[in-house]
Structure formats: C-alpha cells, structure tokens
Amino acid sequence: MDAMSMLKSFRVVDLRELFIGKEKKGLKGDLIRRAIQLIQNECSQELLTKINDIYNSRCQPQAVTNPRASPQILSMKIADSTPSPSSQDSDVKLMSFPFHQTLDILVDLTALKPHFSFTLSEKQRKQLITQTTRFSGDEVQVVIRICYTESVGVEDDQYPPELFVFVNRQMLPLQIRVRKPGEEPRRPCPPINITSQLKLSQPGDIQSGFITWRDRGKVKCYSFAVHLVRILSAKELLAQLRKSSVESVECCRARVCEKLCTGQDSDVATTGLRVSLLCPLGKTRLRVPCRGSGCAHLQCFDALTYVELNNMKPTWMCPVCDRPAPFTLLTIDGLLSSILVTAEESVVEIEFVADGSWRSVKDQHGNARRSPQTELSVTSLHSLAASEIIDLTLD
C-alpha cells in the first residue's frame, strides 16, 4: 500500500505525529491534505518510514461490532465495554469557545457516556430564569461540549456520528451538516444549548440527560462536559481584541520593510507592495484590520465581519491564506488602522514603498480607486455566510 493510501486510515493523533515542529491543529481532512503536501514536498525516507510504522501499529485486529445494532445499544457498548480513557488520563482539554464566558462547570470533562445528570444551585437557577435577551449581551445558557479523547492537547468541539441528545426526556434539535448519514461533521461543531429543556421551577431539580451515537464499527473515544456560560457578542469580542491584541505601528512598519528588502514574498513588486483597504470577506472598506498571528501576508480582513461570520458558520480560517486563524490568534494591524484614519474614503488600495511609507494606488486615468458605497448589514452577513463563503474544509 502506498503512503498516501495509508494516511487515509490514520486517526487525528496519528496524523499529528507527522508534523514535528509544524502546526498540528486542524480537522482530519485538513491534516490529511497537509500530510500529502508534506510527502510531495519532502519525500524523505525518514518520513515514509514513520508513516509505515504508524500504519503497521494501527493494523491490529479489532472487535467486530454488529452493524444492525441500534444507536442506543451501540453507544452503551462503547461507553461500558471499550477502554475509554478519561480526559485526565489523556490530558485533553476543550478549546476556549470565543462566544462563551464560562460561569460554572456543571459536569467536569469526562468520558462520553449514555447517561448523565446534574443539579443547579439557586444562584444558577436564578441566572437562567432572569436572563435577558442575547442582544443585550446578558444571555445565560447551559451547554454540552463534546470532543475527542484519543489525542493530547486542546481539542475543538466534535460530535460523534449520528448523535442524539435527550434532556429531561426531550430530544434536542441538532443542526448537524454531513454529506451522508454516519459521517462525523468536518468542521468544529458548536456547543449544544440545552437551556430550553431544563427544569427551572423548583430548586434542586435533577436534570437528567441521555446521549446516543454510532461509530459504525470505528470505535473512537470522546469526552463531554456541561457548562453554564454567558453569551458574548461580536462587539464584546472586538473590544477584547482592541484592548489586548493590537500590534504597534513600529512593528507593522518593520514587517513591511523586511518584506520589501528580502523580496521573497510572491506579492512583492520591484518598487513596492500593494495592500487593499477592502475586506476580502464583505468587499467593503476595512474598519478594524486584522490577521492571524500565523499569517505571513500583509493583507488584512475586517475583524468584526470575520467574527460575526464565524459566529454563524464557524471555520476560523484566514480568508487570505487559508491558514487556521482562531480568535485567540487574531492581531489588529496598528499601521493599517492609522492609514485607514488618514486615507480618503475613495482610496481602496495603497502601496508600501521601501522606506515604510505608503501612497494611494491610482487607476489608469490617474484617479484614486473608489470603494463601493455599501454597508454590510446583519441580513447581508447571513447571505454572505450562506452563499459567498467557500467552505475550504470540504473536499
């Protein structure tokens, strides 16, 4: 069997072993794609030997699961009879969800099992009863978070295939997008809001839950936790960025000069480096220019648009270079922020020159290129998330 065929049978934890000294985060499909690129670019004997060793260690006989078993029975077999390590044993941790401020942990991160229960304190019950609407930034929710247990490190939320969740005998409507039944979702999944199914009339009521899932013979280990959270708005997250993640004008200018001097960037011309003042997502003028800290390009996208789109359809991938750009790695560009204040509204593109200064780019008639006079509303954001954003996590 060739190396590329072997990669497709690897688990996420197996794929991450190949990226020594490189970025290891990402979903399985993305990791396989990057591993294939690694083989094509390096093709070293050491890399091929490592792939072969991992493959041989994975090809062990496994117990055959009855494919006709119901999801409920199968999930109970997985929880009761398979060696499911606890989250403490595997050192797995849930990735921080940007739009949630954790107030309390109702169920600690532990191996996923069919039955679970918890109770709410009087303070927690009142927080849920007296919550205001989400638009005021004060909504409180109880959420279930599920992730892999088989790896070490910080994990995104990931649902098992054919997941069903019942709370107090009520089934939750889960919006899970898969290509065909039995597949697990390809992008990180949002936490599951179970607030509407809770019993809040009496203090001390036991909240009981039941979870079923099915792995179709591919036994994987998952962990879950139940959190009490406060919902944060996109504007609150933007305020956090402005407070703690702004790169100084001097540092940004030094990066520009370095790129112009080295000439190694594919976008570098002989006399300067052009940067658009339009967001690649909304095609409107940048308001808060930012990029991921792992991005090598100078082009920015609008922070507020990016956060709002990821609230509706979470991918957290840079729209410029397609690298992972989670909220915790976003950085506001101080230099471009100052340029947006001084540049005329008609200017849509600028050019950096060798000394770090900039000038507006003009069209063939000698006029500054004009930006479209449009506003990005909430409605247009929903339309953009649904139709104009290309899902790079799908094949």
Residue pairs with C-beta under 8 A, 6 or more apart in sequence:
1 55
3 39
3 48
3 51
3 52
4 36
4 39
6 51
6 52
6 54
6 55
7 15
7 32
7 35
7 36
7 51
8 32
9 55
9 58
10 32
10 35
10 54
10 55
10 58
11 28
11 58
11 150
11 151
11 220
12 27
12 28
12 31
12 148
12 150
12 151
13 150
13 151
13 152
14 54
14 58
15 28
15 31
15 32
15 35
16 24
16 31
16 151
17 50
17 54
18 35
18 38
18 47
18 50
18 51
18 54
19 31
19 34
19 35
19 38
23 294
23 323
23 324
24 153
25 324
26 34
26 324
27 156
27 186
27 187
27 188
27 393
29 186
29 393
29 394
29 395
30 393
38 47
39 47
39 48
39 51
62 217
62 219
63 219
64 217
65 74
65 77
65 215
65 216
65 217
65 219
66 74
67 216
67 217
69 77
71 162
71 164
71 212
71 213
71 214
72 114
72 212
74 213
74 214
74 215
75 114
75 211
75 212
75 213
75 214
76 114
78 84
78 213
78 215
78 219
79 111
79 112
79 113
79 114
82 219
82 221
84 111
84 112
84 149
84 221
85 111
85 149
85 150
85 221
86 110
86 111
86 149
86 223
87 93
87 108
87 109
87 110
87 111
87 149
87 223
90 149
90 150
90 151
90 152
90 221
91 152
91 153
92 109
92 147
92 148
92 149
92 151
92 152
92 153
92 154
92 155
92 223
93 109
93 153
93 154
93 155
94 109
94 145
94 147
94 154
94 155
94 157
94 225
95 147
95 154
95 155
95 156
95 157
95 188
95 326
96 328
97 145
97 157
97 190
97 191
97 229
98 232
98 237
98 307
98 310
98 326
98 327
98 328
99 231
99 232
99 233
99 237
99 311
100 143
100 191
100 227
100 229
100 230
100 231
100 232
101 229
101 230
101 232
102 227
102 228
102 229
103 124
103 127
103 140
103 227
103 228
103 229
103 230
104 124
104 227
104 228
105 225
105 226
105 227
105 228
106 118
106 120
106 124
106 142
106 226
106 227
106 228
107 116
107 118
107 224
107 225
107 226
108 225
109 223
109 224
109 225
110 223
110 224
110 225
111 149
111 221
111 222
111 223
112 146
112 149
112 160
112 211
112 213
112 221
112 222
112 223
112 224
113 211
114 210
114 211
114 212
115 208
115 209
115 210
115 211
116 208
116 209
116 211
116 224
116 226
117 206
117 207
117 208
117 209
118 206
118 207
118 226
119 204
119 205
119 206
119 207
120 128
120 198
120 200
120 203
120 205
120 207
121 203
122 203
124 228
125 200
125 203
127 140
127 228
128 140
128 141
128 142
128 195
128 198
128 200
128 228
129 200
131 138
131 139
131 140
132 138
132 139
133 139
134 231
134 233
135 233
137 231
137 232
137 233
137 236
138 230
139 230
139 231
140 195
140 228
140 229
140 230
140 231
141 193
141 195
141 228
141 229
141 230
141 231
142 193
142 194
142 195
142 198
142 226
142 227
142 228
142 229
143 191
143 192
143 193
143 194
143 195
143 226
143 227
143 229
144 165
144 191
144 192
144 194
144 209
144 224
144 225
144 226
145 157
145 191
145 192
145 224
145 225
145 226
145 227
146 157
146 158
146 159
146 160
146 163
146 189
146 192
146 222
146 223
146 224
147 155
147 156
147 157
147 158
147 222
147 223
147 224
148 155
148 158
148 220
148 221
148 222
148 223
149 221
149 222
149 223
150 220
150 221
156 188
156 189
157 188
157 189
157 190
157 191
158 184
158 185
158 188
158 189
158 222
159 174
159 176
159 184
159 185
159 189
159 213
160 184
160 213
160 214
160 215
160 220
160 222
161 178
161 182
161 183
161 184
161 213
161 214
161 215
161 216
162 181
162 182
162 212
162 213
162 214
163 174
163 176
163 211
163 212
163 213
164 171
164 174
164 211
164 212
164 213
165 171
165 172
165 174
165 192
165 194
165 209
165 210
165 211
166 172
166 209
166 210
166 211
167 194
167 197
167 198
167 207
167 208
167 209
167 210
168 197
168 198
168 199
168 207
168 208
168 209
169 208
170 197
172 192
172 194
172 197
174 192
176 185
176 189
177 185
178 184
178 185
178 186
182 214
182 216
186 393
186 394
187 314
187 315
187 391
187 393
188 314
188 315
188 316
190 314
191 227
191 229
194 209
194 226
198 207
199 205
199 207
211 224
213 222
234 304
234 307
234 308
234 311
235 304
237 307
237 327
238 288
238 303
238 304
238 307
241 288
241 290
241 303
241 330
241 332
242 288
242 332
245 330
245 331
245 332
246 331
246 332
246 334
246 337
247 331
247 332
247 333
247 334
247 335
248 334
249 334
249 335
249 338
251 334
252 333
252 334
252 335
252 336
253 335
253 356
254 356
255 298
256 273
256 298
256 335
256 352
256 356
257 354
257 355
257 356
259 265
259 268
259 273
259 298
260 268
260 272
260 273
260 352
260 353
260 354
261 354
265 273
265 296
265 297
267 273
267 274
267 297
267 298
271 351
271 353
271 354
272 351
272 352
272 353
272 354
272 359
273 298
273 351
273 352
274 349
274 350
274 351
274 352
274 361
275 298
275 299
275 300
275 336
275 349
275 350
275 351
275 352
276 299
276 348
276 349
277 285
277 286
277 336
277 339
277 340
277 343
277 347
277 348
277 349
277 350
277 371
278 284
278 285
278 286
278 348
278 349
278 371
279 285
279 286
279 300
279 301
279 302
279 305
280 299
280 301
280 319
280 320
281 301
281 302
281 305
281 306
281 309
281 319
281 384
281 389
282 302
282 305
282 376
282 380
282 381
282 384
283 372
283 374
284 302
284 305
284 371
284 372
284 374
284 375
284 376
285 340
285 345
285 348
285 371
286 300
286 301
286 302
286 336
286 340
287 302
287 303
287 304
287 340
288 302
288 303
288 304
288 332
288 337
289 300
289 301
289 302
289 303
289 332
289 333
289 336
289 337
289 340
290 300
290 301
290 302
290 303
290 306
290 330
290 331
290 332
290 333
291 297
291 299
291 300
291 301
291 318
291 320
291 325
291 330
291 331
291 333
292 318
292 323
292 324
292 325
292 326
292 329
292 330
292 331
293 329
293 330
293 331
294 323
294 324
294 325
294 329
295 318
295 320
295 321
295 323
295 325
296 321
297 320
297 321
298 352
299 320
300 333
300 336
301 318
301 319
301 320
303 330
303 332
305 376
305 381
306 319
306 325
306 330
307 327
308 378
308 381
309 381
309 384
309 385
309 389
310 316
310 327
312 381
312 382
312 385
313 385
313 386
313 389
315 389
315 391
315 392
315 393
316 324
316 325
316 326
316 327
317 323
317 324
317 325
317 392
317 393
318 324
318 325
319 389
322 392
339 350
339 358
343 350
343 360
344 360
344 368
345 371
346 368
346 369
346 370
346 371
347 360
347 361
347 368
347 369
347 371
348 368
348 369
348 370
348 371
349 360
349 361
349 369
350 358
350 359
350 360
350 361
351 358
351 359
351 360
351 361
352 358
353 359
360 368
360 369
361 368
361 369
362 368
362 369
363 369
376 384
